[in-house]
C-alpha cells in the first residue's frame, strides 16, 4: 500500500516538474500584427525557445480551424506560414501550434478594413408598408460601429439616419450585420439611395441600396389591364357580329326566292302540255 502511495506521489511530482519546465517555453512571433494598410502579402513566423519536452510536430490554425497542408511531424522549433494575399478572406487570428507535452501556441492577428456589402442592392416595397434594408460585413476585426445615411439624388449630400427618429426608422446592429427598417413608406420622401457604413479600428467601408416605393394602386394595374383587354375583345366581337347579320339576312332572301321562280316556270310548262294533249 505504501509503495503504491509513493508511486502516485512520485508521478505527481514528476508531472509538476515537467509542467514547471514547460512554463518557461517561449514562442516569439513575427510580425505580432499584420494589416493591409502597408502590405498586400505577409510571412508569419514562430520561434519556440526554452522548451524541455521534445517537439513531435507542428501545425497552423486560422480562426480556430487547422489550415490544410500545414501539419507536420518534424521537430522544427522555427516555422513559417506565407499569406499570399491580405484581404477579408485571409484576415483573422492565426496560431502556430507546437506538438509538445502539453501543446504550446502563439497567436498573430491579421487585420483589414471591414468588407461591407449590401444583402440586396435594390429593394422594392409598397407605399404605407415597411422596407427592410440589410448590410453585412466580413473579415477581421468586425465593425464596432454601424451608421446609415440617405443620399441626395446626385449623391453629393447625405443625411444621417438616427435610430428611432419620430418612429420612422429603426436600426438593429450586430458585429457582422446591420438592419434598417423604414416604416410607413412615403413614395415622395422615402424613395432613393441609402448608404450603410461599418467602422473598425482599421477604418471604414460602405455600400449602397436603392429603395423603390410603389404606389398603393400598383397592384391593381395588372388586374385593370386584364379587364381592359376583356372589354376590348367583347367590343370587337359585338361589332363583328353586328356587321355580319345584315349580310346573312340578304343571302337568305336571295336563296329563298329562286325556287319560287323555278316552280312557276314548271307549272306553266305543265299547262301547255295539257292543252296540246286535249287538242
C-alpha positions in Angstrom: 0.0 0.0 0.0 2.9 2.3 0.9 4.6 1.5 -2.4 1.5 2.5 -4.4 1.1 5.7 -2.4 4.8 6.6 -3.0 4.4 5.8 -6.8 1.4 8.1 -7.0 3.2 10.9 -5.2 6.3 10.4 -7.4 4.2 10.6 -10.6 2.5 13.8 -9.4 5.8 15.4 -8.6 7.3 14.5 -12.0 4.3 15.9 -13.8 4.5 19.1 -11.7 8.2 19.5 -12.5 7.6 18.9 -16.3 4.8 21.5 -16.2 7.0 24.0 -14.5 9.7 23.4 -17.0 7.3 24.0 -19.9 6.1 27.2 -18.4 9.5 28.6 -19.4 8.8 27.7 -23.1 8.6 30.9 -25.2 7.3 31.5 -28.7 8.5 34.6 -30.5 6.2 35.7 -33.3 7.0 38.0 -36.3 5.2 40.1 -37.0 3.0 40.4 -34.0 0.2 42.1 -36.0 -0.3 42.3 -39.8 -2.6 44.8 -41.5 -3.5 45.7 -45.1 -2.5 49.4 -44.8 1.1 48.9 -45.9 1.3 45.4 -47.4 -0.5 43.1 -49.6 1.1 39.8 -48.5 3.0 38.6 -45.4 5.1 35.8 -44.0 4.2 34.7 -40.4 6.9 33.1 -38.3 7.1 31.4 -34.9 10.2 30.5 -32.9 10.0 28.2 -29.9 12.7 28.5 -27.3 13.3 27.3 -23.7 11.4 24.1 -24.2 12.2 20.8 -22.4 9.6 18.5 -23.9 10.5 17.1 -27.4 8.7 18.6 -30.4 6.7 15.9 -32.2 5.4 18.2 -34.9 3.5 21.4 -35.5 0.6 23.0 -37.4 -1.1 26.3 -38.1 -4.7 27.4 -37.5 -6.9 30.2 -38.9 -9.8 31.4 -36.8 -9.6 28.1 -34.8 -9.6 25.8 -37.8 -6.5 23.8 -38.8 -5.0 25.0 -42.1 -4.6 22.2 -44.6 -1.1 21.1 -45.6 0.4 22.8 -42.6 0.5 19.7 -40.3 4.0 18.2 -39.9 5.7 15.6 -37.8 9.1 17.2 -38.0 10.7 18.6 -34.8 11.3 22.1 -36.1 11.4 24.9 -33.5 11.1 27.7 -36.2 8.2 27.6 -38.6 6.7 29.9 -41.2 3.4 30.5 -43.0 3.0 32.6 -46.1 -0.1 34.6 -46.8 -0.1 35.4 -50.5 -2.9 38.0 -50.4 -4.1 40.0 -47.4 -7.8 40.7 -47.7 -11.0 40.0 -45.8 -10.8 36.3 -46.8 -7.4 35.8 -45.2 -7.8 38.2 -42.3 -8.3 36.8 -38.8 -6.5 35.1 -35.9 -3.6 32.8 -36.9 -2.0 30.4 -34.4 1.2 28.4 -34.6 0.9 25.2 -32.5 3.9 23.1 -31.5 3.2 19.4 -30.6 4.9 19.2 -27.2 3.6 17.8 -23.9 1.4 19.8 -23.4 1.0 21.7 -26.7 2.1 25.3 -26.8 0.9 28.0 -29.2 1.1 31.7 -30.1 -1.3 34.0 -32.0 -0.8 36.5 -34.7 -3.5 38.9 -35.8 -4.1 39.8 -39.5 -6.3 42.9 -39.7 -8.1 44.5 -42.6 -10.7 47.2 -43.3 -14.2 45.9 -42.9 -15.7 44.4 -46.0 -19.2 45.8 -46.1 -21.7 44.6 -48.7 -25.5 45.1 -49.1 -27.6 42.0 -48.9 -29.6 43.3 -51.8 -28.6 46.3 -53.8 -32.2 47.0 -54.8 -35.2 46.8 -52.6 -38.9 47.2 -53.6 -41.8 48.0 -51.3 -45.3 49.3 -51.4 -46.4 52.7 -50.1 -47.5 52.6 -46.4 -45.6 49.3 -45.9 -42.3 48.8 -44.2 -39.0 48.4 -46.0 -36.1 46.3 -44.7 -32.5 47.2 -45.8 -29.6 44.9 -44.7 -25.9 45.1 -44.9 -23.3 42.5 -43.7 -19.6 42.6 -43.0 -16.8 40.0 -43.4 -13.2 40.0 -42.3 -11.3 40.8 -39.1 -11.9 42.7 -37.0 -15.6 43.1 -37.4 -17.1 46.6 -37.3 -17.6 48.1 -33.9 -19.9 50.8 -35.2 -22.6 50.9 -37.9 -24.2 54.1 -39.4 -26.9 54.7 -42.1 -27.4 57.7 -44.4 -29.9 58.7 -47.0 -28.2 60.2 -50.1 -29.5 63.1 -52.2 -30.5 62.5 -55.8 -27.0 63.3 -57.1 -25.4 61.6 -54.1 -23.4 64.7 -53.2 -25.1 65.1 -49.8 -26.2 62.6 -47.2 -28.4 62.9 -44.2 -27.6 60.7 -41.1 -30.4 58.4 -40.0 -30.8 58.2 -36.3 -32.3 55.2 -34.6 -35.9 55.8 -33.5 -36.3 59.1 -35.4 -40.0 60.0 -35.0 -40.9 56.3 -35.2 -39.8 56.4 -38.8 -36.6 54.5 -38.6 -35.4 51.5 -36.6 -31.8 50.2 -36.7 -30.6 46.9 -35.3 -26.9 46.0 -35.2 -24.7 43.0 -34.6 -20.9 43.0 -35.2 -21.4 41.4 -38.7 -24.8 42.8 -39.7 -26.9 45.9 -39.7 -30.6 46.2 -40.5 -32.5 49.4 -41.2 -36.3 49.4 -41.0 -38.1 52.3 -42.8 -41.7 52.4 -41.7 -44.9 53.9 -43.2 -43.3 54.4 -46.6 -44.0 57.6 -48.5 -43.5 57.4 -52.2 -42.3 61.1 -52.4 -40.0 61.2 -49.3 -38.6 57.7 -48.7 -37.7 56.5 -52.2 -34.0 56.9 -53.1 -30.4 55.7 -52.3 -29.4 54.6 -48.8 -25.9 54.0 -47.6 -24.7 51.7 -44.8 -21.2 52.2 -43.3 -19.2 49.9 -41.0 -16.2 51.0 -39.0 -13.5 49.1 -37.2 -10.1 50.1 -35.8 -8.6 49.9 -39.3 -11.1 52.3 -40.9 -14.5 52.4 -42.6 -16.2 50.9 -45.6 -19.7 51.3 -47.1 -22.2 50.1 -49.6 -25.4 51.4 -51.2 -29.0 50.2 -51.5 -31.6 51.6 -53.9 -35.1 51.7 -52.4 -38.0 51.9 -54.8 -41.5 52.6 -53.4 -44.5 51.6 -55.4 -47.9 53.3 -55.3 -50.7 51.5 -53.4 -52.6 51.2 -56.7 -49.6 49.4 -58.3 -51.1 46.0 -57.5 -54.4 47.0 -59.3 -52.7 47.8 -62.6 -52.3 44.2 -63.8 -56.0 43.5 -62.9 -57.2 46.6 -64.7 -55.1 45.7 -67.7 -56.8 42.3 -67.9 -60.3 43.9 -67.5 -59.5 46.4 -70.3 -58.4 43.6 -72.6 -61.6 41.6 -72.0 -63.7 44.7 -72.7 -61.9 45.4 -75.9 -62.3 41.8 -77.0 -66.0 41.8 -76.3 -66.5 45.1 -78.2 -64.7 43.7 -81.2 -66.8 40.5 -81.2 -70.0 42.6 -80.8 -69.1 44.9 -83.7 -68.2 42.0 -85.9 -71.5 40.2 -85.2 -73.4 43.4 -85.7 -72.0 43.9 -89.2 -72.3 40.2 -90.2 -76.0 39.7 -89.6 -77.5 42.0 -92.3 -75.3 40.3 -94.9 -76.6 36.9 -93.8 -80.2 38.0 -94.0 -79.8 39.2 -97.6 -78.2 35.9 -98.6 -81.1 34.0 -97.1 -83.7 36.1 -99.0 -81.9 35.6 -102.3 -81.7 31.8 -101.8 -85.4 31.5 -100.9 -86.8 33.4 -103.9 -85.0 31.3 -106.6 -87.0 28.1 -106.1 -90.3 30.0 -106.4 -89.4 31.2 -109.9 -88.4 27.7 -110.9 -91.7 26.2 -109.7 -93.7 28.8 -111.6 -91.9 28.0 -114.8 -92.5 24.3 -114.3 -96.2 24.8 -113.7 -96.5 26.9 -116.9 -94.9 24.1 -119.0 -97.3 21.6 -117.5 -100.3 23.6 -118.5 -99.0 23.9 -122.1 -98.6 20.1 -122.3 -102.1 19.5 -121.1 -103.6 21.9 -123.7 -101.7 20.1 -126.5 -103.0 16.8 -125.4 -106.6 17.9 -125.3 -106.3 19.2 -128.8 
